[in-house]
Amino acid sequence: MPARLKKNPLTIFQRFFRTETLGGLVLLGFGLAALAIANSPLSEAYSHLWEIPLTLGIVPHELSLSLHDWINDGLMAVFFLLVGLEIKRELLAGELSSAQQAALPIACAIGGMVVPALIYLVFNLRGLGAHGWGIPMATDIAFALGALNLIAPRAPIGAKVLLTALAIVDDMGAVLVISVFYSQGIVWSALGGAAVTLLVLIGFNLIGIRRLWPYLLVGVVLWSFVHASGVHATIAGVALAFTIPMALTSKGQQETVFALERASGGVSAPGLRLEHALHNFSAFVVMPLFAFANAGVKIDLSLQHAEIGFGILAGLVFGKPLGIMMFALIAVKTGIARLPQAVNWRSLLGYGFLAGIGFTMSLFVAMLAFADSALVDAAKRGIIVGSLVAGVAGAVMLRAGRPLRDDK
């Protein structure tokens, strides 16, 4: 084996975990900055900043959106492109590539989506907040992994993989929920254009095009059609990801190809190259900008639309761990799945609480669910408080009892 390969001891998962951990800390900093500014004399300037219009394109094919919309519809499409690439890799050759490996994280993710949504509806079955049931379903993977690394840096690798796989399956559920339930009225002509563009991208894959630029160039066209269709534009990122060649059959092959790419400067599959390139951009640019643009909410004691905030808080703090534990117990007791090595039921409950850190994904769904700013602000308060309480509860649970050790 070449010497340069031997000097690359980090696995794909370890690189992913480290990036997400540091990204979570950066995300926290930008989120706190947004909160501080929104509750300072600069709050009005902060609000007006995101309404500044920005026009891109060439006359007569130009698109004018506010800075806030460019971040939420444009930059977040890059994040969802990364999400799609991660999902595809995990399905092909990762933790979701076999039924035995995938059973537990899928069971946990389903429970962690269904139960929080039901608890939210207990508070909001009738009323203005009913459409927000998808908000507490989400897990912020960067925050969750960042919190885990701070709270239990020596947690077993099986636990880290489980939490990551759970969050990725959760992202799959979020994509489905957004595309089906949180899209606007459909413009069929634009949706038809998106379908034709998607067929072109699939054709690129079938004829063996391995350069990235044709996919990315046509991907921009796909995004513009999806944006015009009424389906949320970020779905274009996921659709694009699934057309880009990945060409992996095993986890070992992933590690070898990544090592070869680092040694030779780009021999890996296009999907892996793009995922690798987008990780830092997403973690340190896209998500912090999104948090800074959307986490700013005035902290007050107003009980206006309190049922929305309480529903989200209850869903994240109680629904997430309860759903994860219930569905994990069913999966394990029926023999469908088993707990990872060095993970017990107490520690799984702690990871379940960490999965209740919704933050960026929950904020994203909240802005799709509600058009009224008062409802969005009520949801933001519930998300921020709920994510904080869930993180603290997870810390208490994981720090209690015998310290966890790393089984790597």
Number of C-alpha atoms within 10 A of each C-alpha: 5 8 8 12 16 10 10 14 10 11 16 16 15 14 13 18 20 15 19 26 23 19 26 24 20 21 28 19 15 21 24 16 16 22 21 18 19 20 17 12 10 11 18 12 11 18 17 11 14 16 13 12 13 13 12 10 9 8 7 6 7 10 12 12 17 15 19 21 18 17 20 21 18 21 20 23 23 21 21 23 26 25 22 27 28 24 22 23 25 20 16 18 19 23 22 23 17 13 12 13 17 21 20 27 28 25 24 31 31 21 24 34 26 19 24 31 25 19 23 29 22 16 21 22 14 10 11 14 24 18 18 26 27 27 33 39 33 30 32 24 29 30 27 30 30 26 21 24 18 12 18 17 14 16 21 18 19 17 22 21 18 23 25 23 26 28 25 24 23 26 24 16 18 21 20 13 15 19 17 12 14 22 16 13 9 13 15 12 12 19 19 14 18 23 15 14 20 21 13 17 24 17 13 18 17 11 8 9 16 17 14 15 11 12 23 16 10 16 24 16 16 29 24 18 24 25 21 19 22 18 23 22 24 24 24 26 26 24 19 26 27 21 23 25 23 23 16 20 14 14 18 13 13 22 17 15 19 23 23 18 17 15 17 12 9 14 15 22 20 20 26 24 17 19 19 18 12 18 20 16 15 24 22 19 15 22 26 22 22 21 25 20 21 23 25 24 21 17 14 8 7 8 10 12 18 18 22 31 28 22 29 38 29 24 34 42 29 20 29 36 27 21 23 29 22 15 21 28 19 15 20 15 11 10 11 15 21 17 18 16 11 15 18 11 12 14 20 23 20 23 30 32 30 35 34 34 34 32 31 25 21 28 27 20 23 25 21 20 23 19 10 10 10 12 21 24 25 25 32 28 24 28 33 24 19 27 29 20 19 29 28 19 20 29 20 14 20 24 15 13 10 7 11 17 13 14 12 8
